[in-house]
Amino acid sequence: MQLTDDVVQGLKAPQTITRPFSSREVKSGQVTMDAVNSLYLSASPSPVAGHLQYDGAAG
C-alpha cells in the first residue's frame, strides 16, 4: 500500500469518528477512505503504527 498525502494527513489528524458506519453509507460512497483509515487507526493503533512509517521520501 502506498502512502498518499491523504493517508499521511489522516495519520496526523485528530480522531473525530464517533460511531460505526452503516453499510448503506459505505455502499453509497458517503464514507471516504480518510474516514475509514481513521476508523481503522483508532480501532487498532499499535499494529498500524508499527507498519505505516512515513519518512517523507516514499512519495
TIMI-2910 file (N, C-alpha, C, CB; in pm, 1 decimal, decimal comma, always signed):
<rs>
+----------+----------+----------+----------+----------+----------+----------+----------+----------+----------+----------+----------+------+
!      n_x !      n_y !      n_z !     ca_x !     ca_y !     ca_z !      c_x !      c_y !      c_z !     cb_x !     cb_y !     cb_z ! resn !
+----------+----------+----------+----------+----------+----------+----------+----------+----------+----------+----------+----------+------+
!    +84,2 !   -119,3 !     +0,0 !     +0,0 !     +0,0 !     +0,0 !    +87,6 !   +124,2 !     +0,0 !    -95,2 !     +0,6 !   +121,9 !  Met !
!    +62,7 !   +212,1 !    -93,0 !   +140,2 !   +335,0 !    -99,6 !    +77,2 !   +440,1 !     -8,1 !   +148,6 !   +386,8 !   -245,4 !  Gln !
!   +161,8 !   +516,8 !    +57,8 !   +112,3 !   +622,5 !   +144,4 !    +91,1 !   +749,4 !    +62,8 !   +209,8 !   +648,2 !   +261,2 !  Leu !
!    -34,3 !   +785,1 !    +44,0 !    -64,4 !   +908,5 !    -27,2 !    -68,3 !  +1023,6 !    +71,6 !   -198,0 !   +897,3 !   -103,6 !  Thr !
!    -73,7 !  +1145,5 !    +19,9 !    -79,8 !  +1262,5 !   +107,3 !   -203,5 !  +1257,2 !   +195,4 !    -79,0 !  +1391,7 !    +24,8 !  Asp !
!   -315,1 !  +1206,4 !   +139,4 !   -438,4 !  +1198,0 !   +217,3 !   -421,4 !  +1104,3 !   +335,7 !   -554,3 !  +1151,0 !   +129,4 !  Asp !
!   -353,8 !   +993,1 !   +312,7 !   -332,2 !   +897,2 !   +420,2 !   -243,0 !   +957,4 !   +527,5 !   -270,5 !   +767,7 !   +365,8 !  Val !
!   -139,9 !  +1027,3 !   +482,6 !    -47,7 !  +1089,3 !   +578,0 !   -121,6 !  +1191,9 !   +662,3 !    +71,3 !  +1155,4 !   +504,9 !  Val !
!   -205,9 !  +1272,9 !   +598,8 !   -284,0 !  +1371,2 !   +673,4 !   -378,3 !  +1301,5 !   +770,3 !   -363,2 !  +1461,6 !   +577,6 !  Gln !
!   -431,0 !  +1186,8 !   +728,2 !   -519,4 !  +1110,7 !   +815,6 !   -445,8 !  +1061,5 !   +939,2 !   -579,6 !   +992,8 !   +740,4 !  Gly !
!   -318,7 !  +1026,9 !   +920,4 !   -239,9 !   +979,9 !  +1034,0 !   -212,7 !  +1093,1 !  +1132,4 !   -107,9 !   +919,1 !   +985,9 !  Leu !
!   -202,4 !  +1215,5 !  +1079,9 !   -170,7 !  +1329,0 !  +1165,5 !   -295,7 !  +1392,4 !  +1225,6 !    -93,2 !  +1432,8 !  +1087,1 !  Lys !
!   -409,0 !  +1371,7 !  +1159,3 !   -532,1 !  +1437,6 !  +1202,2 !   -586,8 !  +1376,1 !  +1330,7 !   -637,2 !  +1429,5 !  +1092,1 !  Ala !
!   -652,9 !  +1456,1 !  +1412,9 !   -716,2 !  +1401,3 !  +1532,9 !   -833,0 !  +1309,8 !  +1495,8 !   -764,8 !  +1515,1 !  +1624,7 !  Pro !
!   -860,6 !  +1214,1 !  +1579,2 !   -968,2 !  +1119,6 !  +1550,9 !  -1102,3 !  +1184,8 !  +1581,6 !   -950,8 !   +989,1 !  +1633,0 !  Gln !
!  -1189,9 !  +1186,8 !  +1481,5 !  -1318,6 !  +1252,8 !  +1500,4 !  -1435,8 !  +1157,4 !  +1479,3 !  -1330,7 !  +1370,5 !  +1405,9 !  Thr !
!  -1406,3 !  +1029,3 !  +1458,6 !  -1513,6 !   +933,7 !  +1434,8 !  -1576,9 !   +892,4 !  +1567,4 !  -1460,6 !   +809,9 !  +1359,0 !  Ile !
!  -1708,3 !   +903,5 !  +1572,7 !  -1776,9 !   +877,6 !  +1698,7 !  -1872,7 !   +760,1 !  +1690,3 !  -1851,6 !  +1000,2 !  +1742,2 !  Thr !
!  -1891,8 !   +703,3 !  +1570,8 !  -1985,2 !   +591,5 !  +1558,2 !  -1945,8 !   +507,2 !  +1438,4 !  -2131,6 !   +641,7 !  +1544,1 !  Arg !
!  -1988,2 !   +381,2 !  +1436,5 !  -1959,4 !   +296,1 !  +1321,4 !  -2037,6 !   +342,9 !  +1198,6 !  -1992,9 !   +149,4 !  +1353,3 !  Pro !
!  -1986,3 !   +308,3 !  +1081,4 !  -2055,5 !   +341,0 !   +957,9 !  -2160,0 !   +235,2 !   +928,4 !  -1956,6 !   +353,4 !   +841,2 !  Phe !
!  -2269,7 !   +278,7 !   +869,7 !  -2369,3 !   +181,2 !   +827,1 !  -2332,5 !   +131,7 !   +688,3 !  -2512,3 !   +242,3 !   +828,3 !  Ser !
!  -2378,1 !    +12,0 !   +654,5 !  -2345,3 !    -43,5 !   +522,7 !  -2405,2 !    +43,1 !   +412,6 !  -2396,3 !   -189,0 !   +510,2 !  Ser !
!  -2516,3 !   +107,8 !   +440,9 !  -2578,1 !   +195,3 !   +340,2 !  -2485,9 !   +312,5 !   +307,7 !  -2715,2 !   +247,5 !   +389,8 !  Arg !
!  -2424,4 !   +368,4 !   +409,4 !  -2332,6 !   +480,6 !   +386,4 !  -2212,9 !   +435,6 !   +304,2 !  -2285,3 !   +540,7 !   +520,1 !  Glu !
!  -2162,7 !   +316,7 !   +334,3 !  -2046,0 !   +266,1 !   +262,7 !  -2079,3 !   +243,3 !   +116,0 !  -1995,5 !   +136,1 !   +326,6 !  Val !
!  -2194,2 !   +180,0 !    +90,1 !  -2230,8 !   +148,1 !    -47,4 !  -2260,4 !   +273,9 !   -128,7 !  -2351,7 !    +55,5 !    -49,3 !  Lys !
!  -2311,8 !   +378,4 !    -62,6 !  -2346,5 !   +499,8 !   -135,7 !  -2225,5 !   +590,3 !   -154,8 !  -2456,7 !   +575,3 !    -63,0 !  Ser !
!  -2112,5 !   +551,9 !    -96,0 !  -1991,7 !   +630,9 !   -115,8 !  -1981,5 !   +751,2 !    -25,8 !  -1983,9 !   +675,3 !   -255,6 !  Gly !
!  -2065,1 !   +759,6 !    +77,5 !  -2059,4 !   +875,0 !   +167,4 !  -1942,5 !   +863,8 !   +265,3 !  -2191,2 !   +888,7 !   +244,6 !  Gln !
!  -1890,9 !   +742,9 !   +279,8 !  -1777,3 !   +721,7 !   +368,9 !  -1649,1 !   +731,6 !   +286,5 !  -1787,1 !   +583,1 !   +441,7 !  Val !
!  -1564,3 !   +827,3 !   +319,6 !  -1440,8 !   +845,6 !   +244,3 !  -1333,6 !   +752,0 !   +296,9 !  -1393,2 !   +991,5 !   +251,9 !  Thr !
!  -1231,2 !   +729,6 !   +215,8 !  -1121,9 !   +643,6 !   +258,8 !  -1050,0 !   +704,1 !   +379,6 !  -1022,9 !   +621,0 !   +143,3 !  Met !
!  -1045,8 !   +836,4 !   +387,5 !   -982,5 !   +900,3 !   +502,8 !  -1055,4 !   +861,9 !   +630,6 !   -980,5 !  +1053,4 !   +486,1 !  Asp !
!  -1188,3 !   +860,4 !   +623,6 !  -1266,6 !   +825,0 !   +741,7 !  -1246,3 !   +678,6 !   +778,3 !  -1415,2 !   +853,4 !   +718,0 !  Ala !
!  -1241,4 !   +593,8 !   +675,4 !  -1219,6 !   +451,3 !   +700,5 !  -1082,2 !   +429,4 !   +762,1 !  -1233,5 !   +370,0 !   +570,2 !  Val !
!   -982,6 !   +497,4 !   +708,0 !   -847,3 !   +484,5 !   +762,4 !   -842,7 !   +533,3 !   +907,3 !   -746,5 !   +563,4 !   +676,1 !  Asn !
!   -912,0 !   +643,3 !   +934,3 !   -914,0 !   +697,1 !  +1069,6 !   -981,3 !   +599,2 !  +1164,6 !   -985,6 !   +832,5 !  +1072,8 !  Ser !
!  -1088,5 !   +537,0 !  +1116,2 !  -1159,1 !   +439,9 !  +1199,7 !  -1069,4 !   +321,0 !  +1228,9 !  -1289,0 !   +393,4 !  +1131,6 !  Leu !
!   -997,3 !   +276,7 !  +1127,1 !   -907,0 !   +162,5 !  +1144,9 !   -794,1 !   +197,7 !  +1240,1 !   -849,8 !   +117,1 !  +1009,9 !  Tyr !
!   -740,1 !   +318,0 !  +1225,0 !   -629,9 !   +359,0 !  +1310,2 !   -675,0 !   +371,8 !  +1455,0 !   -571,1 !   +490,8 !  +1261,2 !  Leu !
!   -796,6 !   +422,9 !  +1475,7 !   -844,5 !   +441,4 !  +1612,4 !   -880,9 !   +307,3 !  +1675,2 !   -965,7 !   +535,9 !  +1614,7 !  Ser !
!   -912,9 !   +208,8 !  +1589,7 !   -953,3 !    +78,2 !  +1641,4 !   -831,7 !     -6,1 !  +1677,5 !  -1040,0 !     +4,5 !  +1539,0 !  Ala !
!   -723,2 !    +10,0 !  +1603,0 !   -604,4 !    -72,1 !  +1629,2 !   -478,6 !    +11,1 !  +1606,9 !   -602,8 !   -198,4 !  +1538,4 !  Ser !
!   -446,7 !    +99,7 !  +1699,5 !   -333,5 !   +191,2 !  +1679,3 !   -196,9 !   +124,3 !  +1684,4 !   -337,8 !   +298,8 !  +1782,2 !  Pro !
!   -181,3 !    +22,7 !  +1770,1 !    -47,5 !    -31,2 !  +1787,6 !     +6,6 !   -105,5 !  +1665,6 !    -46,5 !   -122,2 !  +1904,4 !  Ser !
!    -68,2 !   -199,1 !  +1603,0 !    -10,6 !   -266,6 !  +1486,5 !     +6,5 !   -172,9 !  +1367,3 !    -97,6 !   -383,9 !  +1446,6 !  Pro !
!    -83,8 !    -78,8 !  +1352,2 !    -75,8 !    +12,9 !  +1238,5 !    +45,2 !   +104,0 !  +1250,8 !   -203,6 !    +96,5 !  +1227,6 !  Val !
!    +66,7 !   +152,8 !  +1371,6 !   +177,5 !   +245,1 !  +1392,3 !   +310,9 !   +178,6 !  +1361,5 !   +176,9 !   +297,6 !  +1535,3 !  Ala !
!   +315,8 !    +46,7 !  +1380,2 !   +440,5 !    -22,9 !  +1356,1 !   +467,0 !    -46,7 !  +1208,9 !   +440,6 !   -152,8 !  +1428,4 !  Gly !
!   +362,2 !    -46,1 !  +1127,5 !   +379,4 !    -79,9 !   +986,7 !   +375,5 !    +42,4 !   +895,3 !   +272,9 !   -177,5 !   +944,6 !  His !
!   +299,3 !   +144,1 !   +932,7 !   +291,6 !   +262,5 !   +847,5 !   +390,6 !   +367,1 !   +898,0 !   +146,8 !   +320,2 !   +844,8 !  Leu !
!   +505,8 !   +369,6 !   +837,3 !   +605,6 !   +468,9 !   +874,2 !   +633,4 !   +557,2 !   +753,2 !   +736,2 !   +401,3 !   +925,4 !  Gln !
!   +609,6 !   +684,4 !   +769,8 !   +625,0 !   +777,5 !   +658,9 !   +746,5 !   +866,3 !   +683,6 !   +497,4 !   +863,1 !   +640,4 !  Tyr !
!   +843,6 !   +854,5 !   +595,6 !   +965,7 !   +931,7 !   +616,8 !   +974,7 !  +1051,8 !   +522,2 !  +1087,6 !   +842,2 !   +598,6 !  Asp !
!   +872,2 !  +1071,6 !   +439,6 !   +871,9 !  +1187,2 !   +350,5 !   +936,2 !  +1158,4 !   +215,9 !   +942,5 !  +1302,1 !   +416,0 !  Gly !
!  +1003,2 !  +1044,8 !   +201,4 !  +1071,8 !  +1013,5 !    +76,9 !   +996,7 !   +909,9 !     -6,2 !  +1211,5 !   +964,0 !   +106,2 !  Ala !
!   +891,2 !   +853,7 !    +50,5 !   +819,5 !   +747,9 !    -20,5 !   +747,0 !   +801,7 !   -143,4 !   +719,9 !   +680,2 !    +72,9 !  Ala !
!   +700,8 !   +927,6 !   -133,6 !   +624,0 !   +982,4 !   -244,2 !   +714,4 !  +1037,7 !   -349,7 !   +529,5 !  +1089,2 !   -196,5 !  Gly !
+----------+----------+----------+----------+----------+----------+----------+----------+----------+----------+----------+----------+------+
</rs>
